[in-house]
Amino acid sequence: MAVTLEQAQRVGYTCLKALLRFAFMVANNLVAIPSYVLYLIVLQPLRVLDSKSFWYIEGVLFKWLLAMVASWGWWAGYTVVEWGDDVKAVSEDEAMVLVNHQATGDVCTLMMCLQDKGTVVRQMMWLMDHIFKYTNFGIVSLIHGDFFIRQGRAHRDQQLVLLKEHLEKYYRSRNRKWIVLFPEGGFLRKRRETSQAFAKKNNLPFLKHVTLPRVGATQVILKTLVAPQENGTPGGRDAVIKESKSKGLQWVIDTTIAYPKGEPIDIQTWILGYRQPTVTHVHYRIFPVKDVPAEPEALTHWLYQRFIEKEDLLTHFYETGAFPPLQGQTKAISREMTLSNLWLVGIQSLAFLSGGMWYCIFQYFYHCLF
């Protein structure tokens, strides 16, 4: 089939736009990430004198970095519509966020839709695959205190011990409130076949849109961060809340991400913007942590039920284009998530100004020394 002039022009425009977006992303990373690191190096004395203020500033800078990532998608027309419970109501409480995992763009989507949830972004901890440590954003996550988990049966037990130690060392000392994890342990396309075989062997439901979750990390988080007497059992040594003002983990937020036609956005698309504007749909359900069982078998059943419900939610979405109404509602209510372009431009400008400032400082000291 011959390519028309109009089609050729459209392809050329898409390629040029992708190239310009990639160049901007590279420049953005080259100024923003080093500036984040340098600001925190300069502020090390404050960390010794007033640790709380240091981590407050670090959190603000971290939120700005995530906003820059969100802006790449936002300006490409990749927006978010939210459904279900309003998580802003619990944004100042401690919560564990359970998310289904389809592609690398899931993380970018969360970076976007959590921007307008109060202090959540600057006070959150992420659990992510260890390979993320070696990306351009890895140094930021290391400093922020995110946890990199190595997948695979051979590493599982050791990783859970390391996760527990990490939470005890960093979660409350850095005033974290939300912790985000993907219990499926990998992308849907990679784990679906194995999960379905496991389900068949153990007489569990056959799932197409999600996989059966792994329970280990969820159990460690609950055991370590839930205050005594919360989810059904007396708190032991692992559940001791070191900060007297902390109420411990109070909520579990079950988050379901749905893409139109089941076609997820990956990080390449998010950066290059070659896909047509797309609305991603995010559904929330909030559960009090006291209603979450602590015993391993009961917790496994509870977590399986959440992902079986995700399967139903996604089936309904792919059939109708909308999520079903919450219990007690006659009609599902959606909320369009918005970001301020002025705010995003301000943050991007600050990043480039910071990069210029650090360059001038290094130039000054270089000339003074040589």
C-alpha positions as CSV (number, residue, x, y, z in Angstrom):
1,M,0.0,0.0,0.0
2,A,1.4,3.4,-1.0
3,V,2.0,5.9,1.7
4,T,0.2,9.2,1.2
5,L,1.9,12.5,1.7
6,E,-0.4,13.2,4.7
7,Q,0.6,9.9,6.3
8,A,4.3,10.6,5.7
9,Q,3.9,14.1,7.3
10,R,2.1,12.6,10.3
11,V,4.9,10.0,10.8
12,G,7.6,12.7,10.4
13,Y,5.8,14.9,12.9
14,T,5.5,12.1,15.4
15,C,9.2,11.2,15.0
16,L,10.3,14.8,15.4
17,K,8.1,15.3,18.5
18,A,9.5,12.1,20.0
19,L,13.1,13.2,19.3
20,L,12.5,16.7,20.9
21,R,10.7,15.1,23.9
22,F,13.6,12.7,24.4
23,A,16.1,15.5,24.2
24,F,14.1,17.5,26.8
25,M,13.9,14.5,29.1
26,V,17.7,14.0,28.9
27,A,18.4,17.6,29.7
28,N,15.8,17.5,32.5
29,N,17.5,14.5,34.1
30,L,21.0,16.1,33.6
31,V,20.0,19.1,35.7
32,A,17.3,17.9,38.1
33,I,18.9,14.7,39.5
34,P,22.4,16.1,40.1
35,S,20.8,19.3,41.7
36,Y,18.7,17.1,44.0
37,V,21.9,15.2,45.1
38,L,24.0,18.4,45.5
39,Y,21.3,20.2,47.5
40,L,21.2,17.3,50.0
41,I,25.0,17.1,50.2
42,V,25.1,20.8,51.1
43,L,22.3,20.2,53.7
44,Q,24.2,17.4,55.5
45,P,24.9,19.6,58.5
46,L,21.1,20.2,58.9
47,R,20.6,16.4,58.8
48,V,22.8,16.2,61.9
49,L,21.3,19.2,63.7
50,D,17.6,18.8,62.7
51,S,16.9,15.5,61.0
52,K,13.2,16.2,60.7
53,S,13.7,19.4,58.8
54,F,16.3,17.7,56.5
55,W,13.9,15.0,55.5
56,Y,11.1,17.5,55.1
57,I,13.2,19.4,52.5
58,E,14.3,16.1,50.9
59,G,10.6,15.1,50.6
60,V,9.7,18.4,48.9
61,L,12.6,18.0,46.4
62,F,11.5,14.3,45.8
63,K,8.0,15.4,45.1
64,W,9.2,17.9,42.6
65,L,11.3,15.3,40.8
66,L,8.2,13.0,40.5
67,A,6.2,16.0,39.3
68,M,8.7,16.4,36.4
69,V,8.2,12.7,35.4
70,A,4.4,13.3,35.6
71,S,4.7,16.4,33.4
72,W,6.2,14.3,30.5
73,G,3.0,12.3,30.4
74,W,0.7,15.2,31.2
75,W,2.0,17.3,28.3
76,A,1.6,14.3,26.0
77,G,-2.1,14.0,26.9
78,Y,-1.8,11.0,29.1
79,T,-4.3,11.9,31.8
80,V,-5.9,10.1,34.7
81,V,-9.5,9.6,35.8
82,E,-10.1,8.3,39.3
83,W,-12.9,6.1,40.7
84,G,-14.0,4.6,43.9
85,D,-13.0,5.9,47.4
86,D,-11.5,9.3,47.8
87,V,-8.0,8.7,49.1
88,K,-7.5,12.4,49.9
89,A,-9.5,11.7,53.1
90,V,-6.7,9.5,54.4
91,S,-3.7,11.3,52.9
92,E,-2.4,12.3,56.3
93,D,-2.6,8.8,57.8
94,E,-0.3,5.9,57.3
95,A,-1.4,3.6,54.5
96,M,-0.2,0.6,52.4
97,V,-1.0,0.9,48.7
98,L,-1.5,-2.4,46.8
99,V,-1.4,-1.9,43.0
100,N,-1.8,-4.3,40.0
101,H,1.1,-4.3,37.7
102,Q,0.9,-4.3,33.9
103,A,3.8,-2.2,32.6
104,T,6.5,0.3,33.5
105,G,4.1,3.1,32.9
106,D,2.1,2.1,36.1
107,V,4.8,3.8,38.2
108,C,4.6,7.0,36.1
109,T,0.8,6.9,36.4
110,L,1.0,6.8,40.2
111,M,3.6,9.5,40.2
112,M,1.0,11.7,38.4
113,C,-2.2,10.8,40.2
114,L,-0.7,11.1,43.7
115,Q,0.6,14.6,43.1
116,D,-2.6,16.2,44.3
117,K,-2.9,14.0,47.5
118,G,-1.4,16.4,50.0
119,T,1.9,15.3,51.6
120,V,1.6,11.8,50.2
121,V,4.3,11.9,47.5
122,R,7.0,13.4,49.6
123,Q,6.3,11.0,52.5
124,M,5.9,7.8,50.6
125,M,8.2,4.8,50.3
126,W,8.3,2.6,47.2
127,L,9.0,-1.1,46.9
128,M,10.4,-1.8,43.4
129,D,12.4,-4.3,41.5
130,H,16.1,-4.1,42.2
131,I,16.9,-3.4,38.5
132,F,15.4,0.1,39.1
133,K,18.4,0.8,41.2
134,Y,20.6,1.0,38.1
135,T,18.4,3.4,36.2
136,N,18.9,7.2,36.1
137,F,16.4,7.6,39.0
138,G,18.1,5.0,41.1
139,I,20.3,7.4,43.1
140,V,17.3,9.4,44.0
141,S,15.4,6.4,45.3
142,L,18.4,5.2,47.2
143,I,18.7,8.6,49.0
144,H,15.0,8.8,49.6
145,G,15.0,5.4,51.2
146,D,13.0,3.3,48.8
147,F,13.5,-0.5,49.0
148,F,14.8,-2.5,46.0
149,I,13.5,-6.1,46.1
150,R,15.2,-8.9,44.2
151,Q,12.6,-11.3,42.7
152,G,12.9,-15.1,42.6
153,R,12.4,-18.0,44.9
154,A,16.1,-18.2,45.7
155,H,16.2,-14.7,47.1
156,R,12.7,-14.6,48.7
157,D,13.4,-15.3,52.4
158,Q,16.5,-13.1,52.5
159,Q,14.7,-10.2,50.8
160,L,11.9,-10.3,53.4
161,V,14.4,-10.1,56.2
162,L,16.1,-7.2,54.5
163,L,12.7,-5.5,54.0
164,K,11.9,-5.8,57.7
165,E,15.3,-4.3,58.7
166,H,14.8,-1.5,56.1
167,L,11.4,-0.6,57.4
168,E,12.6,-0.5,61.0
169,K,15.6,1.6,60.1
170,Y,14.1,4.1,57.7
171,Y,10.3,4.2,57.6
172,R,9.6,6.3,60.7
173,S,13.0,7.9,61.1
174,R,12.3,9.6,57.8
175,N,8.6,10.3,58.6
176,R,7.2,8.0,55.9
177,K,3.4,7.6,55.8
178,W,2.5,5.7,52.6
179,I,4.2,2.6,51.3
180,V,3.5,1.4,47.7
181,L,4.0,-2.1,46.5
182,F,3.0,-4.4,43.6
183,P,2.1,-7.7,45.2
184,E,2.0,-9.6,41.8
185,G,5.8,-9.5,41.8
186,G,6.1,-8.6,38.1
187,F,4.3,-7.5,34.9
188,L,1.0,-9.2,34.0
189,R,2.3,-10.5,30.7
190,K,5.3,-12.2,32.3
191,R,3.5,-13.8,35.3
192,R,0.0,-14.6,33.9
193,E,0.7,-18.1,32.6
194,T,2.5,-19.2,35.8
195,S,-0.2,-17.7,37.9
196,Q,-2.9,-19.5,36.0
197,A,-1.1,-22.8,36.3
198,F,-0.8,-22.3,40.1
199,A,-4.5,-21.4,40.3
200,K,-5.5,-24.5,38.4
201,K,-3.3,-26.7,40.6
202,N,-4.7,-25.2,43.8
203,N,-8.3,-24.9,42.8
204,L,-8.2,-21.1,42.7
205,P,-10.1,-18.8,40.3
206,F,-8.8,-18.4,36.7
207,L,-7.6,-14.8,36.3
208,K,-6.9,-13.0,33.0
209,H,-6.4,-9.3,33.9
210,V,-4.4,-9.8,37.1
211,T,-2.3,-12.5,38.7
212,L,-2.5,-14.1,42.1
213,P,-0.4,-11.9,44.5
214,R,2.6,-12.9,46.6
215,V,2.0,-12.4,50.3
216,G,5.4,-12.1,51.8
217,A,6.1,-8.4,51.5
218,T,2.6,-7.5,52.5
219,Q,2.9,-9.7,55.7
220,V,6.2,-8.1,56.6
221,I,4.8,-4.6,56.2
222,L,1.8,-5.3,58.3
223,K,3.8,-7.1,61.0
224,T,6.4,-4.3,61.2
225,L,4.3,-1.1,60.8
226,V,0.9,-1.9,62.3
227,A,0.5,-0.6,65.9
228,P,-0.2,-3.1,68.7
229,Q,-3.8,-4.4,68.9
230,E,-4.6,-3.4,65.4
231,N,-5.4,-6.1,62.8
232,G,-6.8,-8.7,65.2
233,T,-3.7,-9.7,67.3
234,P,-1.7,-8.2,70.1
235,G,1.4,-6.4,68.7
236,G,4.7,-8.1,69.4
237,R,8.2,-6.8,69.3
238,D,8.0,-6.4,65.6
239,A,5.0,-4.1,65.9
240,V,6.4,-1.7,68.4
241,I,5.9,1.9,67.2
242,K,9.1,3.7,67.9
243,E,7.6,7.2,67.5
244,S,5.2,7.8,70.3
245,K,3.0,10.1,68.2
246,S,2.5,7.5,65.4
247,K,-0.7,5.6,65.2
248,G,0.9,3.0,63.0
249,L,-0.4,1.8,59.7
250,Q,-4.1,2.6,59.6
251,W,-5.3,1.8,56.0
252,V,-4.8,-0.5,53.1
253,I,-5.6,1.2,49.8
254,D,-6.4,-1.3,47.1
255,T,-5.5,0.4,43.8
256,T,-6.5,-0.9,40.4
257,I,-5.0,0.7,37.2
258,A,-6.9,0.2,33.9
259,Y,-5.9,1.2,30.4
260,P,-8.3,1.5,27.5
261,K,-8.6,-1.8,25.6
262,G,-6.2,-3.3,28.1
263,E,-3.2,-1.6,26.3
264,P,-0.8,-0.4,29.0
265,I,1.5,2.6,28.6
266,D,5.2,1.8,29.0
267,I,8.0,4.2,30.1
268,Q,9.2,4.6,26.5
269,T,5.7,5.8,25.4
270,W,5.5,8.1,28.5
271,I,8.8,9.7,27.5
272,L,8.5,9.9,23.7
273,G,4.8,10.6,23.6
274,Y,4.2,8.8,20.3
275,R,0.9,7.3,21.4
276,Q,-2.3,9.3,21.0
277,P,-3.6,11.1,24.1
278,T,-4.9,8.4,26.5
279,V,-7.0,8.5,29.7
280,T,-5.8,5.9,32.3
281,H,-8.4,4.9,34.9
282,V,-7.4,4.4,38.6
283,H,-9.8,2.8,41.1
284,Y,-9.3,3.0,44.9
285,R,-10.8,1.0,47.7
286,I,-9.9,1.8,51.3
287,F,-9.8,-0.9,54.0
288,P,-9.2,-0.2,57.7
289,V,-6.1,-2.2,58.7
290,K,-8.0,-3.5,61.7
291,D,-10.1,-5.5,59.2
292,V,-7.0,-7.1,57.6
293,P,-6.1,-10.5,59.2
294,A,-2.6,-11.0,60.6
295,E,-2.4,-14.8,60.4
296,P,-0.6,-15.9,57.3
297,E,-3.3,-18.2,56.0
298,A,-6.1,-15.7,56.6
299,L,-4.0,-12.9,55.1
300,T,-3.3,-14.9,52.0
301,H,-7.0,-15.5,51.5
302,W,-7.8,-11.8,52.1
303,L,-5.2,-10.7,49.6
304,Y,-6.3,-13.3,47.0
305,Q,-9.9,-11.9,47.4
306,R,-8.7,-8.4,46.7
307,F,-7.1,-9.5,43.4
308,I,-10.2,-11.6,42.5
309,E,-12.2,-8.4,43.0
310,K,-9.6,-6.5,40.8
311,E,-10.3,-9.1,38.1
312,D,-14.0,-8.4,38.3
313,L,-13.4,-4.6,38.3
314,L,-11.2,-4.8,35.2
315,T,-13.6,-7.2,33.4
316,H,-16.4,-4.7,34.0
317,F,-14.2,-1.8,32.8
318,Y,-13.1,-3.5,29.6
319,E,-16.8,-4.4,28.8
320,T,-18.3,-1.0,29.6
321,G,-15.5,1.6,29.7
322,A,-16.2,2.4,33.3
323,F,-15.8,0.9,36.8
324,P,-18.9,-0.3,38.6
325,P,-20.4,1.8,41.4
326,L,-19.3,1.3,45.0
327,Q,-21.5,-0.6,47.4
328,G,-24.4,1.7,48.3
329,Q,-24.1,3.8,45.1
330,T,-26.5,3.6,42.2
331,K,-24.0,5.2,39.8
332,A,-20.2,5.1,39.7
333,I,-18.7,8.5,40.2
334,S,-15.4,9.5,38.5
335,R,-13.1,12.4,39.2
336,E,-10.8,13.9,36.6
337,M,-7.3,14.3,38.1
338,T,-5.7,17.6,37.0
339,L,-2.3,19.2,37.3
340,S,-1.4,22.9,37.0
341,N,0.6,23.6,34.0
342,L,1.9,26.8,35.7
343,W,3.1,24.8,38.6
344,L,4.8,22.2,36.3
345,V,6.5,24.9,34.3
346,G,7.7,26.5,37.6
347,I,9.2,23.3,38.8
348,Q,10.9,22.6,35.5
349,S,12.3,26.2,35.5
350,L,13.6,25.8,39.0
351,A,15.4,22.6,37.9
352,F,17.1,24.3,35.0
353,L,18.0,27.4,37.1
354,S,19.4,25.1,39.8
355,G,21.5,23.3,37.2
356,G,22.8,26.7,36.0
357,M,23.6,27.7,39.5
358,W,25.6,24.6,40.3
359,Y,27.5,24.9,37.0
360,C,28.4,28.5,37.9
361,I,29.5,27.4,41.4
362,F,31.7,24.7,40.1
363,Q,33.2,27.0,37.5
364,Y,34.0,29.6,40.2
365,F,35.8,27.1,42.4
366,Y,37.6,25.6,39.4
367,H,39.0,29.0,38.5
368,C,39.9,29.7,42.1
369,L,41.8,26.5,42.4
370,F,43.5,26.4,39.0
